[in-house]
Amino acid sequence: MTPVVKEFLSSFDRLPDSEELEIALEILKRVIHVDFPPLSDEDLVLNAEAIFLELDKQEAAHKDS
């Protein structure tokens, strides 16, 4: 990830929820027509693993609270 992208995401994370939603919607409107190349099986597996690890982390945090 480039420094510019990291700074953008850091700024995004500091926004109130309503502004995060507004930006997210604008980004989605802009990328909906982008022709992304298909993901490889390896990419799909890595992304699925990251999602499940995050869900496990959230579930564990929820049980501890």
N, C-alpha and C positions, 0 to 999 in steps of 0.2 A: 504494500500500500504506500502510495506516495505521501510526502509530508502535507501536501495541499489537501488530499483526501482525508488524512488523519485530522487535520485542523478543522475541516468542514464537519466531520462527524463529531468531533469534540464540541464544536459550537452548537450543533444540532442537539446533542445530549443535554445541553444547558438550557434549552428553550422550554417554555411552559408546554404542557401537553397539547393545548389547542393549536399552538404554532407548529409543533412537531407534525401534527396531523395535516395542517395546511401545506407544509413543505412536502410531506410524503405524497399527498395527493397530486401536487404539481409535478413532482418527479415521475410518478406513475403515468401521468398524462403524456409526459415527454418521451418516455421510454417504451410505451405500449407499441409503437410502430417500428422499433429498432429490430433489425433482423439478426437476432442472436444465433450463433452456431449451436448445433445440438450439443448437449453435455455428453461426455463419455461415461461409460459405466463406472469408471473409477471416480469421476467427479460426483456422480450421483451417490455412490457409496460414501464418499468423504462428507458430502453435505448431509446425508441422512444420519451419519454417525454424529456429526456436530449437533444436529437438532436433538437427537436422542440424549446426548450427554447434557445438553442445556436443560432439557425437560427433567432429567434425573436430578440435576442440581436444584432446579426450582421445586421439585417435589420434596427433596430432602429438606430444603429450607422451610417449606410449608409445614412439614411434620415437626420441625424443631420449634416452630413458633406457637 
